[in-house]
Amino acid sequence: MAGDHAGGNSIPLYVLTSFGGRHLRDGLGDSIRGYQPWGYEAATKAEASIDLRVVGPALFGLAGLRPVGYVFGDAGYFAGLYDCPSVADKDGLLFSAGAGIALGIFDFAYLGARAGYAFPVLDPLYLEYYPGGERFFWNITFLLHF
């Protein structure tokens, strides 16, 4: 869960596209799965995510090989799309839900796949980013964790 608001006449792009605090973190498009990662440059934004994960037993007797299954739900809000005169409605609500599987490899690497469905309830940018209006999404992830 995160949210922030920035004010002023000249707000830097990194502030508009991320959630602030002591350490910057991904912005709204990166936090709501199934949406444009670098989009939604807004002065006000908030997001909430929930994951329910089930960790399976060790594979092949190796405690470091653990399968994980999960379901997720994400919700986001933005207001005041910055310097965007062509979009009449500068506020929006984003939702997505889905499921995935992953394999944890000795707490060093993760390999996974997920799929979901986007619900752009009030999103004036959705058809700009996805002209066909597609809502189903999927991806494969490989992550090294140091």
NORBEL-V125853 format. One record per residue. RES is the residue in one letter. OMEGA is omega in whole degrees, 0 to 359 (none if undefined). D_LAST is the distance of its C-alpha to the last C-alpha in Angstrom with 2 decimals. Layout:
RES|OMEGA|D_LAST / RES|OMEGA|D_LAST
//
This chain:
M|180|24.15 / A|176|24.57 / G|174|27.48 / D|177|28.80 / H|177|31.90 / A|179|32.54 / G|178|36.04 / G|182|37.86 / N|184|39.45 / S|183|36.59 / I|180|33.18 / P|182|30.29 / L|182|28.62 / Y|176|25.11 / V|181|26.76 / L|186|28.50 / T|179|25.53 / S|172|23.02 / F|186|23.24 / G|184|23.72 / G|179|23.11 / R|178|21.27 / H|179|18.23 / L|175|19.14 / R|183|17.89 / D|181|18.95 / G|186|22.70 / L|181|25.18 / G|177|25.04 / D|185|21.27 / S|180|21.60 / I|185|24.59 / R|179|23.68 / G|180|26.31 / Y|182|27.27 / Q|186|26.98 / P|185|23.57 / W|183|25.02 / G|173|28.34 / Y|176|29.99 / E|186|30.31 / A|179|32.04 / A|178|32.93 / T|180|32.64 / K|178|30.06 / A|178|28.74 / E|174|26.64 / A|180|26.16 / S|175|24.19 / I|177|24.52 / D|171|22.74 / L|186|24.20 / R|176|21.87 / V|180|23.09 / V|181|20.91 / G|179|22.78 / P|178|23.37 / A|179|21.32 / L|176|22.26 / F|179|24.17 / G|180|23.95 / L|183|20.21 / A|181|18.57 / G|177|15.14 / L|185|16.77 / R|173|17.58 / P|179|19.42 / V|172|19.49 / G|181|22.35 / Y|170|22.78 / V|183|25.32 / F|173|24.83 / G|181|27.09 / D|175|26.56 / A|180|29.17 / G|178|29.44 / Y|172|32.19 / F|178|32.90 / A|176|35.95 / G|174|37.25 / L|191|35.78 / Y|172|35.83 / D|186|38.54 / C|185|39.26 / P|184|43.07 / S|179|43.23 / V|184|41.72 / A|181|44.37 / D|185|42.24 / K|178|39.26 / D|179|37.96 / G|175|36.22 / L|180|34.65 / L|176|31.91 / F|171|31.10 / S|178|29.21 / A|180|28.69 / G|182|27.29 / A|179|25.42 / G|174|22.61 / I|180|21.14 / A|175|17.67 / L|175|16.34 / G|184|13.29 / I|176|12.39 / F|180|11.38 / D|181|8.79 / F|182|6.56 / A|177|8.72 / Y|177|11.46 / L|183|14.81 / G|176|17.49 / A|177|20.75 / R|178|22.57 / A|181|26.03 / G|183|27.98 / Y|179|30.96 / A|178|31.33 / F|181|34.22 / P|188|35.05 / V|178|37.73 / L|184|38.56 / D|181|36.51 / P|182|38.61 / L|189|35.88 / Y|181|35.07 / L|173|37.82 / E|181|36.90 / Y|182|33.37 / Y|186|34.55 / P|178|38.23 / G|180|38.78 / G|182|37.75 / E|182|35.36 / R|178|33.56 / F|177|31.77 / F|176|28.19 / W|173|25.56 / N|176|22.31 / I|185|19.85 / T|170|16.12 / F|185|13.32 / L|171|9.75 / L|183|6.51 / H|180|3.81 / F|none|0.00
//
